[in-house]
Amino acid sequence: MTDDNNIILQVNNLIKHFPIYRGFLRRIVGKVYAVNNVSFSVKKGETLGIVGESGCGKTTLARVILRAYEPTGGEAFFNWNGVMTNIFDLKKQELKSLRRNIQIIFQDPLSSLNPRKTVMEIISEPLRIHKIAHGQELKLMVCELLELVGLNVKHIDRYPNAFSGGQRQRIAIARALALRPQIVVCDEPVSALDVSVQAQIINLLQDLQNKLELTYLFISHDLSVVEHISKRVAVMYLGSFVELAPSVDLYANPRHPYTEALLSATPTIDPATRRERIILPGEIPNPAQPPAGCKFHTRCAYADQKCETTVPDWEEISPQHWVSCHRAKELRLKGIGGAEASGDK
């Protein structure tokens, strides 16, 4: 564990496996390797983007850190009033106090907001649960939160179905910020919205980060969105990080073949620019039966015999640029704009 006081979240070798049950007696016959030995740290005030295909374990990773799922192994330390506290060691009451500091914004506001509750009831719920305010003071706090996210306080007694998708997500953001958390997990917060509305929500999140000194874990499958908001980006494949780097470095100089493939699929706004799309063969392997060696070798055009048998180390290949690939030092991979990493293919 690091002693850097600027680190707000430190995750070490996080593991989450889900048992597979079969038969009338519900016997365990296997397990799904959802998250495998993931390690990273997040500094106060920064945004760490986590990207990857659907099913790679991004959301599971976030929910284990929040203790919505119990971990199978590993540690997650939160800088709680200057003391690095292991989230997984906390008792129920301690965990309730911690959750004032770590909140989440879910993907679909239509399903994450109770349709039978008004805006007032939805946003005030965390304030009431933690006994922060009541009566007129509670209503004033809710009104302040509505104004903070750009909504009209006149709509405080309306129900979620009276709002557009973007407005519903603003309500969800207001609820997440009600307790003034230090970390906010953004779980695909704009993927269910129209493209025009996505930009508004992203800009709102950035403004709120500056005003409230928030730290974000931003989960998405859209690399163009992640590039816009994240300071650093982690690429996840089949439950593990395969690359982690500052966003500028990762987009210009990817060092893992999977990252290169993801970047090739990123749309460009310049009609004169054509990007050669890398189509990965096959499908993502079954997470209950991951391949031996490098998990990506079954779809990698650069794989050799070592990749099939040996798990690559998680190593810092250049300052702040981590990668898990046997051939990272020799490959020349294309990034956004055709930039290439150093080395020979």
N, C-alpha and C positions, 0 to 999 in steps of 0.2 A: 504493500500500500504506500502511496506517495505521501510526503509530508508537505506538499505544496498547498498553502492556505487558499489559493485561488481555485483549487479543484472543488467543485460542489458535488460531483457524483463520480465514484470510482467503482467500476465493475470488474471483478476478477474471476475468470474461468467459470462463467455462468452456464449452468446446464439445466435443461428442462426436458424430461422424457414423459410421455403419456403412455400408460399401460394399455395394451390391447386385450380385451376380454372376449372369451368365446364360450359357448355351451351354456347349459342350464345352470351349472354351478359357477358360472362367471369366472373361469380360471384365466389367469394371465398367460397368454401364449406368445407375447412379444411386446415391443414398445415402439412408439414413434419418437424418433430423435429430433425433436422440434428445435431445440437450441443446444449447441455443442461448444463448450469451452470458449465463450465469447468474453473478451476483455477490452475495456476502453475506459476513458475518463472524459469528463466534460467540465470545462471551466465556467465560472460564474459569468453570466451575461452572454454566452455564446450560443450558437445554434448548431447542433450536430444532426446532419441529415442521415437517414438510414434508408437505403434503396435496395430493391431486388424484386424478383418476380413474385407473383401471388403464391403463397404457400411456403415461402422461404424462411419464415419464422420471425418476421419483423414485429408484428403485433404481439405474438407470444412473448418475445423478449421484453417489450414494454410492460406487459401485464404482469410478468414475473417480478420486474423491478418494483412495480406498484403493489405487489403482494396480492393481486387479484388471482394469480396462480401461485401455488407454493413451489419453490425451486427444488430441483433434484440435487443440485450441488452448486458450489461457488459462493461468492460473496458480492454484496452491493453496499458500498459505504456512502452515506449521505452526510455532507458537512452541516451538522445540526448545531448551530450556535458555536461554531469554531471547533467542534468535536466530531471526528469522523466516526459515525455510528453505523454499524452493520444492520441494514433494514431487515435482514432475515432472522435476526436475533430478538427482534422486538415483540413484546407481548401485545395482546389485543388493545389495551388502553393506550399503550405507548404508540402503537401503530395508528390509532385514531388521531393522536396529536400530530404524528408525522404527516398524515395525509392533508393537513392544512398547508403543508409546504410543497406537496407534489400532487398536481391535478392533471386531468386528461380531457382532451377534446376529441370526441369520437367522430368516425367517418361520416355517418349519415345522421343529420340532425332530425330527420323525420322520425327515425326509430329511437333516437337517444333522448328525445323530449317526450314526456308523458302527455298524450293528447287530451287527458281529462283534467289537466292542471293549467292554470293561467300563467302568464309570464311572471307575475308577482310570486306565485307559489313555487315555480320552478327555480327562479334565481335565489329566492330567500331560503330555500330548503337547506343548503349547507350552513347558512348563517344561523338557522334555528337549531340544527343538529349540534353544532358546536357552541350553542348558547352565547353567541356574540352580540346579538341585538334582538329586540322585540318591539312590538307596537309601532309608533310613529317613526322611531329611529330606524327600525328595520325597513320601512317603506322608503325612507330617505336614502338609505344605503343602496337599495335596489334601483331607485331612480338615478343615482350617481353612476351605477354600473351600466345602466341602459344608455346614458349619455356618453359614457366612456367608449362604448362599442358602436356608437353612431345610430342609436334607435330613439324613437320618439317616446317620451315618458307617458304620453296620452294612451299608448297601447298596452299599458301595464296590466289591464284586466282582460286582454284578449287571449285566445287559445292558439296553440302552434299552427293549426290549420288555416289561420287567418293571415299567415305570413308567407313570403316567398322563401325559396331554399336558402338564399344568401342571408335573409333576415333571421331565419331559424338558426343558422350557424352562428350568427352574432349573439343570439340568445344563449346558445351553448357556450360560447366564449365568455360571456358575462357570468354565467354560472361557474365556469372553471376559475374565474378570477375573483369570485366573491370572497374567498378566504385569503386573498393576497399571497398566493403561493410563490415559491422561489423557482420551482421547475414546473413547466407545463409540457406534457406529452401530447403532441399533435399527431393523432393517428389518422393519416390520410384526410386531413380536414377540408380539402377542397376537391377531392376526386368525385364527389357526388353533385358538384355544382357546374353551372354553365361556365364556359371559358371566360366570358366577360366578367362574371361574378368572382371567379377564382382570383383574378388580379386584385380586386377590391379587398378580399379577405386576406390575401398575402400581405398587401400593404398595411392593412389594419393590424395584423400580427406583428409586423415590424415596428409600427408606431407604438404599440403597446409594450413591446420589448424595450424600446428606448425610454418610455415614460416610467415603467414599473421595474426596470432592471431585471427582466425575466430571463431565464435560461430555457431553451427549447430542445426537446428531442423531437425532430420532425421526420415522421415516417411517411414514405410515399413510393409509388412505383414510377412516378413521372420525374425524370431527371432534369427537365427544363425548369420545373417548379423548385426542385431542391437546389439547383444551381443559383436561383434568384435569392433564396433566403438563407442558405447554410454557409457557415464559415468553414466547416469540415464535413466530409461525406464519408460514410462507411457503406461498402457494398457487401450485401449478404447473399449467400447462396447455400441452400439446403441446410439451414440452421447454423452456419458459421460465417464469420467475417472473412472475406477473401482480399479486401483492400480497404485501407483507411488513410485518408490524406486530406490536406487543405483543398477546398473545392477547386481553386484555380489550378493547382498542380494536377489534381486527379482528372479534370476535364481535358486539360491540354496534354498530359503525359500519363495515360493509364499504364499500369505495370502488370495488370492481370488480364488474361484473354476474355474473361467474362465481362469485366468492365468495358473493354473495347467493344464487345458485342452490344452491350446496353447503350453505349454512346452512339453507335452507328444507327440505332433506331430512333434517336432523338430528332424530332422534326426541326427544320430550319425555316426561318421567315424570308430568307432570300431566295426568290425563284430561280436565280441564276446559279445557285449553289446546289450541286448534287452530291449527296453523301452515299457512298457505297454501303449498302445494308449487309450486315453479316448475319446470315441465317444459321442459327445453331441447330445441328442435326438432333433428331430424337426428342425426347421429353425429359423433364426433370425426374431423376430417379425417385423411387419410392422411399420416403423418409423413414419407413419402418425397416428398409433393407438398403441402406446407403452403400455405394460401391467402396471397395477397398482403395487404399492410396488416396490420391487427390480426388475429392468427390466430383470435381468438374471434368475429369479426364474422359468420361464417356461422351462428352459433347465438344471437347476441345480439339481444335485443328492443330495445335502445337504439342500435343501430348506425346511423351515417349514412354519407354518401358518403366522408367523410374516412377513416373506419374501414376502408373497402374498399381504399384505395389507399396509405395512409401508416402506417408502423409507429409506434405510440405510444412516447414517451420513457419511460424508467424514472426517475421523479422522486419526490422526497420531498414529498408533498402536505401533510403536517403532521409535527411532530417524531416521528421514528422510524417514520413510516408511509409506506411506499413503494408506488407503484402504477404500472401501465402501462396507461393508459386515456385516450383523448382527452377523454372527457366526465366524468372523475372529479370535477371541481370543481363540476359543475352537477347531477349526479344525486342523487336522494334514494333511498337503498337501504335495505332492511329487514335488520336483523340479528336476533340471537337476542332474543326478547322483544319484537319489534316496534320496537326502537330504530332511528333513522334518522340518516343522515349529513346534515350541514348542506348547504344549497344548494337550488336550485330545479330541478325536473325540466323 
